[in-house]
Amino acid sequence: MTETRGPAANQARFVMLYGTPSDVDAFERHYNDVHIPLAKQLPGLRRYTRSHAPAPVRGEPCYLAVMLDWDDMAALEAAFESEIGRRTAEDAANLARYATMRGMILELNEV
């Protein structure tokens, strides 16, 4: 089977997994009051979803899983390189005081 789509057809997703915070209340307060409002300003952001205490199928559990979606990889990269992208990344250091963080960027390909 030959893929006929161009590169713009593939969506891009940023995923962040947070371990259980050392101070849940402080983490939640900062995440909800500061970090989410910053992240929701990222240019081209199409969707922002999160799940508290996702059920692990394999591996260690996490406290919070967050997914941010863009139309394509170029839009995601432009968002992260923007001023608000830099401010959001800098603010992530505040969350790292409370919880371990693991992030990844995915290019979503339909099969």
C-alpha positions as CSV (number, residue, x, y, z in Angstrom):
1,M,0.0,0.0,0.0
2,T,1.4,3.4,-1.0
3,E,0.8,6.5,1.1
4,T,-0.3,9.3,-1.1
5,R,-0.8,12.1,1.5
6,G,1.6,15.1,1.7
7,P,3.3,15.9,5.0
8,A,0.7,18.5,5.9
9,A,-1.9,15.7,6.3
10,N,-0.3,14.4,9.5
11,Q,-1.3,16.0,12.7
12,A,1.2,16.7,15.5
13,R,0.7,16.1,19.2
14,F,2.7,17.1,22.3
15,V,2.3,14.7,25.2
16,M,3.4,15.4,28.8
17,L,3.3,12.9,31.6
18,Y,3.6,14.1,35.2
19,G,4.5,11.9,38.2
20,T,2.6,12.3,41.4
21,P,3.4,15.8,42.8
22,S,5.2,16.2,46.1
23,D,2.6,18.9,46.9
24,V,-0.6,18.1,45.0
25,D,-2.4,21.3,46.0
26,A,0.4,23.6,45.0
27,F,0.9,21.7,41.7
28,E,-2.8,21.8,40.8
29,R,-3.1,25.5,41.7
30,H,-0.1,26.5,39.6
31,Y,-1.1,24.1,36.8
32,N,-4.7,25.4,36.6
33,D,-4.1,29.1,37.4
34,V,-0.9,29.7,35.5
35,H,0.3,26.9,33.1
36,I,-3.0,26.1,31.4
37,P,-3.8,29.8,30.6
38,L,-0.3,30.1,29.1
39,A,-0.5,26.9,27.1
40,K,-3.9,27.7,25.7
41,Q,-2.4,30.8,24.0
42,L,0.0,28.7,21.9
43,P,-0.4,29.7,18.3
44,G,-2.3,27.2,16.2
45,L,-3.3,25.0,19.1
46,R,-6.3,22.9,18.0
47,R,-7.0,20.9,21.1
48,Y,-5.9,20.7,24.8
49,T,-6.9,17.6,26.7
50,R,-5.8,16.0,30.0
51,S,-6.5,13.0,32.1
52,H,-5.9,12.7,35.8
53,A,-4.6,9.3,37.0
54,P,-4.7,7.5,33.7
55,A,-4.9,3.7,34.1
56,P,-1.5,2.2,33.1
57,V,-1.6,-0.8,30.8
58,R,2.2,-1.4,31.0
59,G,4.8,0.5,33.0
60,E,4.6,2.9,35.8
61,P,1.4,4.9,36.5
62,C,1.4,8.7,36.2
63,Y,-0.6,11.4,38.0
64,L,-1.5,13.4,34.9
65,A,-1.3,13.0,31.1
66,V,-1.7,16.1,28.9
67,M,-2.1,16.2,25.1
68,L,-1.9,19.3,22.9
69,D,-2.7,19.0,19.2
70,W,-1.8,21.0,16.1
71,D,-2.6,20.7,12.4
72,D,0.9,19.6,11.5
73,M,4.5,19.5,12.8
74,A,5.3,22.9,11.3
75,A,2.5,24.5,13.3
76,L,3.7,22.7,16.5
77,E,7.2,23.9,15.9
78,A,6.1,27.4,15.2
79,A,4.1,27.4,18.5
80,F,7.0,26.3,20.6
81,E,9.3,28.8,18.9
82,S,6.9,31.7,19.6
83,E,7.2,34.1,22.5
84,I,4.3,32.4,24.3
85,G,5.9,29.0,23.6
86,R,9.1,30.1,25.3
87,R,7.1,31.5,28.3
88,T,5.2,28.3,28.6
89,A,8.4,26.2,28.5
90,E,10.0,28.5,31.1
91,D,6.9,28.1,33.3
92,A,7.3,24.3,33.1
93,A,10.3,24.6,35.5
94,N,7.8,25.7,38.2
95,L,5.9,22.5,37.7
96,A,9.1,20.5,37.8
97,R,9.6,21.6,41.4
98,Y,6.6,19.4,42.3
99,A,6.6,16.5,39.9
100,T,8.7,14.6,37.5
101,M,7.9,15.3,33.9
102,R,8.2,13.3,30.7
103,G,7.4,14.8,27.3
104,M,7.3,13.8,23.7
105,I,6.3,15.0,20.3
106,L,4.3,12.7,18.1
107,E,3.5,13.0,14.4
108,L,0.2,11.3,14.0
109,N,-0.2,9.1,10.9
110,E,-3.5,7.5,10.0
111,V,-3.1,3.8,8.9
